[in-house]
């Protein structure tokens, strides 16, 4: 037997030197009676003595162990030791207890062995005379020893429970919080003295009673209990108001924790409440200040870690568990505060503080305590390392915890997760940089638009002169060689103008500034205009052309005729360009309710299947001998596709090599209520009409006047906006061609002035070499009926004039 372990087990029962116990006395009396013994003992053997828990027939309470029969008896814990005559037994014949009082002759002792196999002592009978002790007697005494052992163990268990209950009651009743244990029907199973006092009752009065008997509003807050019972999840920080039976108002902050039985069902609910009545009263006086502080204190995001003075964690809050990913059992009493920090940060900070305080500070917990020990503020950003090794930035504040003697007993570390603030900070910086870049891009775009507008004006103004005068000269009788040269000049000027327009339009597409401006359009005149354009393209390339119109044509519709015309001109120009001499180009216009479908069909070389999906990309040109022979900058189809899209359609292509291609797109339109009018033929439409042409460029005016005069139109000239207003006051005009950029008063200012006068006026078409979106939008917003971009050839000029003069004729008929 391990004597050291046996003695430890004996002490664990806390029975040595304990008060007399009737249960043990009953057993010694029973043994004395059964065996007719003068002395009966329950003896417990420690290091130096045998102590009698119960005794019959003996006045002393203990004897020295070295004289003890029982210390010998427990050496064989499995058998009862019987000594018939101690005077004849070599072990005991010289024992003072034999030779002297109480003159032991007979001894029988059964070891008292606990459930763990430790022999604690014996139950024994002693007599001064020899006794007969049968096998039955041995079994009986052994049975009594088992009863003694069970009694010792049960007494210990009972005492432990009593002690535990007392300790629990002391802890529970010393808590400043109100504590209730309730069943699922809101009846009180346990309540501490703090809660009972708050309700104005004793603990005994409240046990096994419904909560509502003491708190009239309890049923109202029972809903929160039911939520916890249903979810089986704890709820913390619930604020509740109670009215006691004595009409006193109590405000408490409550945590509700469910207790589950072995079947996983909630059998009771622990409610721990803190009396915050005084806080609530103060809250009524200082609402805004206390509200802010309460939110901070109640924030679940706060990590609170308390340590002893050596940095060992003693408290690890729920907020700390959430933030760091550790359970408190993994940390409390095990780790120091520096365990949660990045090693490199600690080393850097320790080096810094060592220099600041001119001492050596170790890169461990001591660096966190250094400032707190000196009474200095220690609040700064740190990086916490979570259990999963991820890093979380925190704002950490460390203060010392002092006792009543101002001695430091530990440290308190309160940390707030500032991940969101860091993200916002980074996003703010990114946003600031982005805003700077947007402003820079905007400034660049403004400068770019101004540059393009100026370039457009500066290039198109002389082009207008070149095209107009060249076309007029070509109508004169000139030597054949000179006519060919003039035609080449006109063709080159038109080509240059088209490339410039493409570049400008693509720039608008890139900047998202390509507006669609629907205007009232006489459909037949519009179709006639695009037919003339196709005719010009076809004749120039010596190909055949056809224009087929399907469906019933509304008389007037609203579309952006300029942009539709631009797409069709691009497609028909390409079709003619890539169709060999003698081939056929067809323009099919299919008009249905609300939509016009345009298809341009050619019999050209076709497009390889490998590049069909890329021909609409900017700057793309087919790599082939025919493509290389044809000029272009590769923007026409890209612009056309974008224009079709912003007008509500989609540009598509079907092509087959050596057969030809079909480009098609749709344009939605709005029908305008038409008014019947007998329109004159084109020649009659122009004959004897009077047009006011305003342009500050003399050469442009001369060219325009000569073209108009050749069409039978009378003209009046003005070189600025002021002269336009004076001319309108003096005589009537059928149409005004108004340049936008003029000195003194530009074309848009003229429109504004006429709008203010609110007098009738003829249609006005703006003339411009700039053609920016802003100017075009402003012109139509201010009431212009047309918008003609310089340079313009005679045929295109005729189409525009026909449309405008037809509009004027219709309006006159309406009026």
C-alpha positions in Angstrom: 0.0 0.0 0.0 1.2 3.5 -0.9 1.2 5.0 2.6 1.6 8.6 1.3 -1.4 8.3 -1.0 -3.5 6.6 1.8 -2.8 9.4 4.2 -3.7 12.0 1.5 -7.0 10.2 0.9 -7.7 10.1 4.6 -7.2 13.8 4.9 -9.4 14.4 1.9 -12.3 13.1 3.8 -11.8 15.9 6.5 -13.0 13.4 9.2 -10.0 13.5 11.6 -10.8 15.4 14.7 -14.3 16.0 13.6 -17.3 16.3 16.0 -19.1 13.1 17.3 -21.6 11.7 14.8 -24.7 9.7 15.8 -24.5 7.5 12.7 -21.0 6.3 13.6 -21.9 5.9 17.3 -24.8 3.7 16.3 -22.4 1.4 14.4 -20.1 1.0 17.4 -23.0 0.3 19.7 -24.3 -2.3 17.2 -20.8 -4.0 17.0 -20.6 -4.0 20.8 -24.0 -5.5 21.1 -23.5 -8.1 18.3 -20.2 -9.4 19.7 -20.9 -8.7 23.4 -17.6 -6.8 23.5 -16.6 -4.4 26.3 -14.9 -2.1 23.8 -16.0 -1.2 20.3 -14.1 1.4 18.2 -14.1 3.1 14.7 -10.4 3.9 14.4 -8.8 6.1 11.8 -5.0 5.7 11.4 -2.8 8.7 10.4 1.0 9.1 10.5 1.4 9.2 14.2 -1.8 8.0 15.9 -5.0 6.2 15.7 -7.9 8.5 16.3 -11.3 7.2 17.3 -14.2 8.6 15.4 -16.6 6.6 17.6 -15.9 4.6 20.8 -17.7 2.4 23.3 -16.1 1.3 26.6 -13.0 3.6 26.2 -12.5 7.1 27.6 -9.6 8.2 25.5 -9.9 9.6 22.0 -6.6 8.4 20.5 -3.5 6.4 21.0 0.0 6.4 19.5 0.1 4.6 16.2 3.2 2.5 17.2 1.0 0.8 19.9 -2.1 0.6 17.6 -3.5 -2.9 16.7 -5.5 -1.1 13.9 -2.3 0.1 12.1 -1.4 -3.6 11.8 -4.9 -4.6 10.7 -5.0 -2.2 7.8 -1.8 -3.6 6.4 -4.0 -6.4 5.0 -7.0 -4.5 3.8 -8.8 -7.5 2.4 -9.0 -9.5 5.6 -10.3 -9.2 9.2 -7.5 -9.4 11.7 -8.4 -11.5 14.7 -6.1 -11.8 17.8 -7.5 -14.4 20.2 -5.0 -13.8 23.0 -2.7 -10.8 22.6 -0.7 -11.9 25.6 0.4 -14.9 23.6 0.9 -13.0 20.3 4.5 -12.1 19.6 3.4 -8.9 17.9 1.5 -7.6 20.9 2.4 -9.3 24.1 4.7 -6.4 25.2 2.3 -3.7 24.0 1.4 -1.2 26.8 -2.2 -1.6 25.8 -1.9 -5.3 26.7 0.3 -5.1 29.7 -1.5 -2.1 31.0 -4.9 -0.4 30.7 -7.2 -1.4 29.0 -5.5 -4.9 29.3 -6.4 -6.1 25.8 -6.6 -9.8 25.4 -9.0 -10.3 22.5 -8.9 -8.1 19.4 -10.9 -8.3 16.1 -10.5 -5.5 13.5 -12.0 -5.2 10.0 -10.3 -2.6 7.7 -12.5 0.3 6.6 -11.7 0.5 2.8 -13.2 3.2 0.6 -14.4 2.8 -3.0 -10.9 3.7 -4.3 -9.3 0.9 -2.3 -7.7 3.0 0.5 -7.7 1.5 4.0 -8.6 4.4 6.2 -8.8 2.6 9.5 -10.9 -0.2 11.1 -14.0 -1.0 13.1 -12.8 -3.2 15.9 -14.0 -4.9 19.1 -11.7 -5.4 22.1 -12.1 -7.5 25.3 -10.0 -8.3 28.3 -10.9 -12.0 28.0 -10.5 -14.5 25.2 -13.6 -14.8 22.9 -14.7 -17.3 20.4 -14.9 -15.6 17.0 -16.4 -17.6 14.2 -16.3 -17.2 10.5 -19.8 -15.8 10.6 -18.6 -13.2 13.1 -15.7 -12.3 10.7 -18.2 -11.8 7.9 -20.4 -9.7 10.1 -17.6 -7.5 11.2 -16.4 -7.1 7.6 -19.9 -6.0 6.6 -20.0 -3.4 9.4 -16.6 -2.1 8.0 -18.2 -1.6 4.6 -21.1 0.3 6.2 -18.5 2.5 8.0 -16.7 3.2 4.7 -20.0 4.1 2.9 -20.9 6.4 5.8 -17.5 8.1 5.6 -17.9 8.6 1.8 -21.5 9.7 2.0 -20.7 12.1 4.8 -18.0 13.6 2.7 -20.3 13.9 -0.3 -23.0 15.5 1.8 -20.5 17.9 3.4 -19.0 18.7 0.0 -22.5 19.5 -1.2 -23.3 21.6 1.8 -20.0 23.4 1.5 -20.6 23.9 -2.2 -24.1 25.1 -1.6 -22.9 27.5 1.0 -20.1 28.8 -1.2 -22.5 29.1 -4.0 -25.0 31.0 -1.8 -22.2 33.2 -0.6 -21.1 33.9 -4.1 -24.6 34.4 -5.4 -25.7 36.6 -2.6 -22.6 38.7 -2.7 -23.1 39.5 -6.3 -24.2 43.1 -6.9 -26.3 41.8 -9.9 -29.8 40.5 -9.6 -29.8 36.8 -10.2 -32.8 34.6 -11.0 -33.1 31.0 -12.0 -36.5 30.4 -13.7 -38.3 27.5 -15.2 -39.7 27.8 -18.8 -43.0 29.0 -17.4 -41.6 32.0 -15.7 -41.6 30.6 -12.2 -38.7 31.5 -9.8 -36.5 28.5 -8.9 -33.7 30.4 -7.3 -33.1 34.1 -6.5 -30.2 35.8 -4.7 -30.6 38.3 -1.8 -29.7 41.2 -4.1 -32.7 40.5 -6.4 -35.0 39.8 -3.5 -34.1 43.0 -1.8 -34.7 44.9 -5.0 -38.1 43.4 -5.3 -38.8 44.2 -1.6 -39.2 40.5 -0.5 -37.2 37.8 1.2 -35.6 35.0 -0.8 -37.9 32.5 0.9 -41.0 34.5 -0.1 -40.0 34.4 -3.8 -38.9 30.8 -4.3 -41.3 28.7 -6.4 -43.5 31.7 -7.1 -44.4 33.2 -10.5 -42.2 36.2 -11.4 -45.3 38.3 -12.2 -46.3 38.1 -8.5 -43.3 40.4 -7.7 -42.8 42.3 -11.0 -46.1 43.4 -12.7 -44.4 43.9 -16.1 -42.7 40.4 -16.0 -45.1 38.9 -18.6 -44.1 41.7 -21.0 -40.4 40.7 -20.8 -41.2 37.0 -20.8 -41.3 37.3 -24.6 -37.5 37.7 -24.5 -37.3 34.6 -22.3 -39.3 32.7 -24.9 -37.0 33.8 -27.7 -34.0 32.5 -25.8 -35.9 29.2 -25.0 -36.8 28.8 -28.6 -33.4 29.6 -30.0 -31.4 28.0 -27.2 -29.0 30.9 -27.6 -28.0 33.3 -24.9 -29.0 37.0 -25.1 -26.9 39.7 -23.5 -27.3 43.3 -22.6 -31.2 43.4 -22.6 -32.5 46.5 -20.9 -35.8 46.0 -19.1 -38.0 48.1 -16.9 -39.8 46.5 -13.9 -42.4 47.9 -11.6 -42.3 46.2 -8.2 -45.4 45.3 -6.2 -44.7 48.5 -4.2 -44.9 50.6 -7.5 -41.2 51.2 -7.6 -39.6 51.5 -11.0 -36.5 49.5 -11.6 -34.3 49.6 -14.7 -32.1 46.6 -15.2 -29.7 45.4 -17.9 -30.1 41.6 -18.3 -28.3 38.6 -19.7 -30.4 35.5 -20.3 -28.7 32.2 -20.5 -30.6 28.9 -21.2 -29.7 25.6 -19.4 -30.3 22.4 -21.4 -31.1 19.0 -20.1 -29.6 15.7 -21.3 -32.1 15.7 -24.2 -30.9 19.1 -25.4 -34.1 20.9 -24.3 -34.2 24.1 -22.2 -35.2 23.2 -18.7 -34.4 26.5 -16.9 -33.2 30.0 -17.7 -30.5 31.9 -15.8 -31.3 35.6 -15.7 -28.5 37.9 -14.4 -29.4 41.6 -14.2 -27.6 44.7 -13.1 -29.6 47.4 -11.5 -29.1 50.5 -13.7 -32.0 52.5 -12.2 -29.6 55.3 -11.1 -28.0 55.4 -14.5 -31.4 55.7 -16.1 -32.3 58.6 -13.8 -29.0 60.3 -14.7 -29.7 59.5 -18.3 -32.9 61.6 -18.2 -30.8 64.6 -17.1 -27.8 64.1 -19.4 -29.4 62.2 -22.2 -27.1 63.0 -25.1 -23.8 62.6 -23.1 -24.9 59.4 -21.3 -26.4 57.9 -24.5 -23.0 58.2 -26.3 -21.1 56.7 -23.3 -23.7 53.9 -23.0 -23.3 52.9 -26.6 -19.5 52.9 -26.2 -19.6 50.8 -23.1 -22.2 48.4 -24.5 -20.4 47.9 -27.8 -19.9 44.2 -28.5 -16.8 45.1 -30.6 -14.7 46.1 -27.6 -12.1 43.6 -26.5 -11.4 43.8 -22.8 -8.4 41.9 -21.3 -7.4 42.2 -17.7 -4.0 40.9 -16.5 -2.2 40.5 -13.2 0.8 42.6 -12.6 3.0 40.1 -14.5 0.8 40.3 -17.6 -0.9 36.9 -17.2 -4.5 37.1 -18.5 -7.1 37.0 -15.8 -10.1 38.2 -17.7 -10.9 37.6 -21.4 -14.2 39.2 -22.4 -16.7 38.0 -24.9 -15.7 40.9 -27.1 -12.1 39.6 -26.9 -13.2 36.1 -27.8 -15.1 37.5 -30.8 -12.2 39.7 -31.9 -9.4 37.3 -31.4 -11.1 33.9 -32.0 -9.9 32.3 -28.8 -12.1 30.9 -26.0 -11.3 32.4 -22.6 -10.4 28.9 -21.3 -7.5 28.9 -23.8 -6.1 32.2 -22.6 -6.9 32.9 -18.9 -4.1 31.9 -16.6 -2.0 30.8 -19.6 -1.0 33.6 -21.9 0.3 37.1 -21.5 -1.0 40.2 -23.3 2.0 40.3 -25.8 0.9 36.8 -27.0 -1.7 38.5 -29.3 0.7 41.0 -30.9 2.9 41.0 -34.0 6.5 40.2 -32.9 8.0 42.9 -35.2 5.7 45.6 -33.8 6.6 44.7 -30.3 10.4 44.8 -31.0 10.1 48.1 -32.8 8.0 49.7 -30.0 10.4 48.3 -27.3 13.3 49.9 -29.1 11.5 53.2 -29.3 10.4 53.3 -25.6 13.9 52.3 -24.6 15.3 55.4 -26.3 12.4 57.6 -24.9 13.0 56.5 -21.3 16.7 55.8 -21.5 16.3 52.3 -20.2 16.3 48.9 -21.7 12.8 47.6 -22.2 12.3 44.0 -23.3 10.2 43.2 -26.3 7.5 41.5 -24.2 4.6 42.5 -21.9 6.8 44.9 -20.0 6.7 47.5 -22.8 2.9 47.6 -22.5 3.1 48.2 -18.7 5.9 50.8 -18.8 3.8 53.9 -19.6 0.9 52.7 -17.4 3.3 52.3 -14.4 4.4 55.9 -15.0 0.8 57.1 -15.1 1.1 58.0 -18.8 -1.5 57.6 -21.4 -0.9 54.5 -23.6 -3.4 54.5 -26.4 -2.2 53.8 -30.0 -2.8 51.6 -33.0 -1.6 48.0 -32.8 -2.0 44.8 -34.9 -3.7 41.9 -33.1 -2.9 38.4 -34.4 -6.1 36.2 -34.3 -6.2 32.5 -33.7 -6.4 31.8 -37.4 -3.2 34.0 -37.9 -5.1 36.8 -39.6 -4.2 40.3 -38.6 -6.7 42.8 -37.3 -5.9 46.5 -36.6 -7.0 47.8 -33.2 -6.9 50.9 -31.2 -5.5 49.7 -27.9 -5.7 51.6 -24.6 -3.8 50.2 -21.6 -4.3 51.4 -18.0 -3.1 50.1 -14.6 -5.5 48.5 -12.1 -4.7 49.7 -8.5 -5.9 48.6 -5.1 -7.0 50.8 -2.3 -3.4 51.5 -1.4 -2.6 52.7 -4.9 -0.5 49.6 -5.5 -0.6 48.3 -9.1 -2.3 44.8 -9.1 -2.7 44.4 -12.8 -3.4 46.1 -16.2 -6.5 46.6 -18.3 -6.3 46.5 -22.1 -9.3 47.7 -24.0 -9.1 47.4 -27.8 -11.5 48.4 -30.6 -11.5 46.8 -34.0 -10.7 49.6 -36.5 -10.7 47.4 -39.6 -13.6 49.3 -41.0 -12.0 52.7 -40.3 -8.9 51.5 -42.0 -10.9 50.4 -45.1 -12.7 53.7 -45.1 -9.4 55.5 -44.8 -7.9 53.6 -47.7 -11.0 54.1 -49.8 -11.0 57.8 -48.9 -7.4 58.0 -50.2 -8.3 56.1 -53.3 -11.4 58.3 -53.8 -9.3 61.4 -53.4 -6.8 60.2 -55.9 -9.6 59.1 -58.2 -11.3 62.5 -57.9 -8.0 64.2 -58.7 -7.6 62.0 -61.8 -11.3 62.7 -62.8 -10.7 66.4 -62.5 -7.5 66.0 -64.5 -9.3 63.9 -67.0 -12.1 66.4 -67.1 -9.7 69.3 -67.7 -7.9 67.3 -70.4 -11.3 66.5 -72.0 -12.3 70.2 -71.9 -9.0 71.1 -73.5 -9.3 68.3 -76.0 -12.9 69.4 -76.9 -11.8 73.0 -77.3 -8.9 71.9 -79.4 -11.0 69.7 -81.6 -13.6 72.4 -81.9 -11.0 74.9 -83.0 -9.3 72.4 -85.4 -12.7 71.6 -86.8 -13.5 75.3 -87.4 -10.1 76.2 -88.8 -10.0 73.2 -91.2 -13.6 73.2 -92.3 -13.8 77.0 -93.0 -11.2 76.9 -95.8 -12.7 73.5 -97.0 -16.0 75.2 -97.4 -14.4 77.7 -99.7 -12.5 75.1 -101.6 -15.5 72.8 -102.2 -18.0 75.5 -102.9 -15.9 77.5 -105.4 -14.5 74.3 -107.0 -18.0 73.0 -107.6 -19.1 76.4 -109.1 -16.0 76.5 -111.3 -16.7 73.0 -112.5 -20.0 74.2 -113.9 -18.3 76.8 -116.1 -17.0 76.0 -119.5 -13.4 75.1 -118.9 -10.8 73.1 -120.7 -11.2 69.3 -120.2 -7.9 69.0 -118.2 -9.0 71.8 -115.8 -12.4 70.2 -115.2 -10.8 67.0 -114.3 -8.4 68.8 -111.9 -11.4 70.6 -110.3 -13.2 67.4 -109.9 -10.2 65.9 -108.2 -9.9 68.9 -105.9 -13.6 68.6 -105.0 -13.3 64.8 -104.4 -10.2 65.2 -102.3 -11.8 68.0 -100.2 -14.9 65.9 -99.6 -12.7 62.9 -98.6 -10.7 65.1 -96.2 -13.9 66.5 -94.7 -15.3 63.0 -94.2 -12.1 61.9 -92.4 -12.2 65.0 -90.2 -15.8 64.4 -89.3 -15.1 60.7 -88.5 -12.3 61.6 -86.2 -14.4 64.2 -84.4 -17.4 61.9 -84.1 -15.2 59.1 -82.7 -13.8 61.5 -80.1 -17.4 62.3 -79.1 -18.1 58.6 -78.8 -15.1 58.0 -76.6 -16.1 60.8 -74.2 -19.8 59.7 -74.2 -21.0 62.9 -75.7 -22.8 61.8 -78.8 -26.4 62.9 -78.3 -29.4 62.0 -80.4 -31.7 64.9 -81.2 -34.9 63.9 -83.0 -36.4 66.6 -85.2 -39.4 66.7 -87.4 -38.5 65.2 -90.7 -40.5 65.0 -94.0 -39.8 61.3 -94.8 -40.1 61.4 -98.6 -37.7 64.4 -98.8 -35.3 62.6 -96.5 -35.4 59.4 -98.6 -34.9 61.5 -101.7 -31.8 63.1 -100.1 -30.1 59.8 -99.2 -31.0 58.4 -102.7 -29.1 61.3 -104.2 -26.1 60.6 -102.0 -26.2 56.9 -103.1 -26.4 58.1 -106.7 -23.3 60.2 -106.3 -21.3 57.4 -104.6 -22.4 54.9 -107.3 -21.6 57.2 -110.2 -18.2 58.0 -108.8 -17.4 54.2 -108.7 -19.3 53.3 -111.9 -21.6 50.8 -110.1 -25.3 50.3 -110.5 -27.6 51.3 -107.6 -31.2 50.7 -106.6 -33.4 52.2 -103.9 -36.4 50.1 -102.8 -39.0 51.4 -100.3 -41.3 48.9 -98.7 -44.3 49.8 -96.7 -46.5 52.9 -96.3 -44.5 56.1 -95.6 -45.8 58.4 -92.9 -45.5 62.0 -94.1 -43.7 63.4 -91.0 -41.7 61.6 -88.4 -39.4 62.5 -85.6 -35.8 61.0 -85.9 -32.3 62.4 -85.7 -32.1 62.6 -89.5 -28.6 63.9 -89.4 -27.3 60.8 -87.6 -29.4 58.4 -89.6 -28.1 60.0 -92.8 -24.5 59.7 -91.5 -24.9 56.0 -91.0 -26.4 55.4 -94.4 -23.8 57.5 -96.1 -21.1 55.5 -94.4 -22.6 52.2 -95.4 -23.5 53.1 -99.0 -20.1 54.8 -99.5 -18.3 51.6 -98.2 -20.6 49.4 -100.4 -19.7 51.4 -103.5 -16.1 51.5 -102.5 -15.8 47.7 -102.3 -18.0 46.8 -105.2 -16.2 46.5 -108.5 -17.2 48.5 -111.6 -20.5 47.2 -113.0 -21.6 45.7 -109.7 -24.8 46.6 -107.9 -25.5 48.4 -104.6 -29.1 48.3 -103.2 -30.6 50.4 -100.4 -33.7 48.8 -99.0 -35.9 50.9 -96.7 -38.6 48.9 -94.9 -41.1 51.1 -93.0 -43.3 49.5 -90.4 -45.2 50.9 -87.4 -42.7 52.8 -85.2 -39.6 51.3 -86.9 -37.6 51.9 -90.1 -35.3 49.1 -91.2 -32.4 50.1 -93.5 -30.3 47.5 -95.4 -27.4 48.3 -97.7 -26.7 45.3 -100.0 -23.6 45.1 -102.2 -22.2 42.6 -104.7 -18.6 43.3 -103.6 -15.8 41.0 -102.6 -17.4 40.1 -99.2 -15.8 40.0 -95.8 -13.7 37.0 -94.6 -15.5 35.1 -91.8 -12.4 35.4 -89.6 -12.8 39.2 -89.3 -16.6 39.6 -89.4 -16.6 40.1 -85.6 -13.9 42.7 -85.7 -14.8 45.0 -88.6 -16.7 47.3 -86.2 -13.6 47.9 -84.1 -12.0 51.3 -84.4 -9.2 51.6 -87.0 -9.8 48.1 -88.3 -9.2 47.7 -92.1 -9.5 44.4 -94.0 -6.0 43.2 -95.0 -6.5 42.6 -98.7 -5.5 44.1 -102.0 -8.8 45.7 -102.6 -8.8 47.2 -99.1 -5.3 48.5 -99.6 -6.4 50.3 -102.8 -9.2 52.2 -101.0 -8.4 55.0 -98.7 -9.9 55.5 -95.2 -9.0 55.7 -91.5 -11.0 52.8 -90.3 -13.5 54.7 -88.1 -16.6 54.7 -90.3 -18.1 51.3 -89.2 -17.2 51.9 -85.6 -19.0 55.2 -85.6 -22.0 53.8 -87.5 -22.4 51.0 -85.0 -22.3 53.4 -82.1 -24.8 55.7 -83.7 -27.2 52.8 -84.5 -26.9 51.8 -80.8 -27.6 55.2 -79.3 -30.6 55.6 -81.7 -32.1 52.4 -80.3 -31.0 49.9 -83.0 -28.1 47.6 -83.8 -25.9 47.5 -86.8 -25.5 43.9 -88.1 -23.7 42.4 -91.1 -24.1 39.2 -93.1 -21.3 38.6 -95.7 -20.0 35.9 -98.0 -16.8 36.0 -99.9 -17.1 36.7 -103.7 -20.9 37.2 -103.2 -21.2 40.4 -101.2 -22.3 41.9 -97.9 -25.5 43.1 -96.3 -25.3 45.8 -93.6 -28.6 46.5 -91.7 -29.9 48.5 -88.8 -33.2 49.7 -87.4 -34.3 53.1 -86.2 -37.4 53.6 -84.0 -39.4 56.7 -84.8 -42.3 58.8 -83.6 -45.0 59.7 -86.1 -45.9 63.4 -86.2 -49.4 64.4 -87.2 -49.1 65.3 -90.9 -50.7 68.2 -92.7 -51.5 68.0 -96.3 -50.0 70.6 -98.6 -49.2 70.8 -102.3 -45.5 71.1 -102.4 -43.9 72.7 -105.4 -41.3 70.9 -107.5 -37.7 71.4 -106.5 -37.1 74.1 -109.2 -40.3 75.9 -108.2 -39.5 75.5 -104.6 -36.2 77.5 -105.0 -37.4 80.0 -107.6 -37.6 83.6 -106.5 -37.1 82.6 -102.8 -35.2 85.0 -100.6 -32.6 83.8 -98.2 -30.6 85.8 -95.7 -27.1 84.4 -95.4 -25.0 85.5 -92.4 -21.3 84.6 -92.3 -18.3 86.7 -91.2 -16.1 85.0 -93.8 -16.4 86.9 -97.0 -15.2 84.0 -99.2 -17.8 81.7 -97.7 -20.5 84.2 -98.3 -19.5 84.6 -101.9 -19.5 80.8 -102.4 -22.9 80.4 -100.8 -24.4 83.4 -102.7 -23.2 82.0 -106.0 -24.6 78.6 -105.3 -28.0 80.0 -104.1 -28.2 82.4 -107.1 -27.5 79.5 -109.5 -30.5 77.8 -108.0 -32.7 80.8 -108.7 -32.7 82.0 -105.1 -32.3 85.7 -104.2 -29.9 86.5 -101.4 -29.2 89.1 -98.8 -25.8 89.1 -97.0 -24.9 89.9 -93.4 -21.5 89.7 -91.8 -22.6 89.6 -88.1 -25.6 89.0 -85.8 -26.4 92.7 -85.5 -26.8 93.0 -89.3 -29.1 89.9 -89.2 -31.5 91.6 -86.8 -31.5 94.8 -88.8 -32.2 92.9 -92.0 -35.1 91.0 -90.5 -36.7 94.2 -89.3 -36.5 95.7 -92.8 -37.8 92.8 -95.0 -39.2 89.3 -95.1 -37.1 86.1 -95.8 -38.1 82.5 -96.7 -35.0 81.2 -94.8 -32.1 82.4 -92.8 -28.7 80.6 -93.0 -27.0 81.7 -89.8 -23.3 81.2 -89.0 -22.7 80.4 -85.4 -19.3 82.0 -84.9 -19.5 85.7 -85.8 -18.2 88.9 -84.2 -20.3 91.4 -82.2 -23.2 88.9 -81.9 -22.9 85.2 -82.8 -25.7 83.0 -84.2 -26.9 81.6 -80.9 -27.3 85.1 -79.5 -29.4 86.0 -82.5 -31.7 83.0 -81.8 -32.0 84.1 -78.1 -32.8 87.7 -79.2 -35.5 86.5 -81.6 -37.0 84.3 -78.9 -37.3 87.3 -76.6 -39.1 89.3 -79.3 -41.6 86.5 -79.7 -42.4 87.6 -83.3 -42.9 85.3 -86.3 -39.8 84.5 -88.2 -38.7 82.2 -91.1 -37.0 78.9 -90.5 -33.4 79.2 -89.4 -30.6 76.8 -90.3 -27.3 77.2 -88.4 -24.1 77.2 -90.3 -21.0 76.0 -88.5 -17.5 74.6 -89.1 -17.2 73.5 -85.5 -20.1 71.1 -85.1 -19.7 70.3 -81.3 -22.5 68.5 -79.5 -23.0 71.5 -77.2 -23.5 73.9 -80.1 -25.8 71.5 -81.9 -27.9 70.9 -78.7 -28.0 74.6 -77.9 -29.1 75.5 -81.5 -32.1 73.1 -81.5 -32.9 74.0 -77.9 -33.1 77.7 -78.9 -35.4 76.8 -81.8 -33.2 76.3 -84.9 -34.9 74.2 -87.6 -31.7 73.1 -89.3 -28.0 72.5 -88.6 -25.6 72.5 -91.6 -22.0 71.6 -91.1 -19.4 73.1 -93.2 -18.0 72.3 -95.7 -21.0 71.4 -97.9 -21.2 70.5 -101.5 -23.8 71.8 -103.8 -25.9 68.6 -103.9 -25.9 68.2 -100.1 -26.7 71.9 -99.8 -29.7 71.5 -102.2 -31.1 68.6 -100.1 -30.9 70.6 -96.9 -32.5 73.7 -98.5 -35.2 71.6 -100.0 -36.1 70.1 -96.6 -36.1 73.5 -94.8 -38.1 75.3 -97.5 -40.6 72.4 -97.6 -40.9 72.8 -93.8 -41.6 76.5 -94.3 -44.2 75.8 -96.9 -46.0 73.3 -94.7 -45.9 75.8 -91.7 -47.4 78.5 -93.9 -50.1 76.3 -95.0 -50.9 75.3 -91.5 -51.1 78.9 -90.4 
